Structure formats: structure tokens, C-alpha cells
């Protein structure tokens, strides 16, 4: 799990719970990746659940930056052929 750059808590309409906005920057190119997840999903991730299980609805780029600290493009460039 990477050190998440920033976290914001957003309230959902109709008291449906909270969204957590996660912002993470690619360590290679600096691209900022932002995703909104439920508070429950974020807590599952924070407590050790693998990112793919905690956030099944997010894009592969979000998974890459949270797992490896690299955006999808930089991951492809750095590990091309593996």
C-alpha cells in the first residue's frame, strides 16, 4: 500500500453515507490520480484488504497507482516486456 497523498471526506446526498476522495501522485511522471470510494471500501483498504478487492469498481490505473505508485502509462514504460 502506498502512502496516499491526500484524503477528503465528502458527504453523499440523502444520508447514504460518505465518500472518501483519494488523491495519489505517480512517482515517475507526477500525474495526479483522484478517485472517490465509499468510506467502507476505504476502511477495508486501510485495514489491509488488497486494492482490487476493496475497490472492485475502480479503473486499472487507480489500482496501479495505489499498488505500485505508478500510473498505468509509466508502469507500461518501466516494465515493458515483463
Beta strands, then each sheet from edge to edge (+ up, - down):
strand 1: 6-11
strand 2: 18-25
strand 3: 32-38
sheet 1: 1+ 2- 3+
end
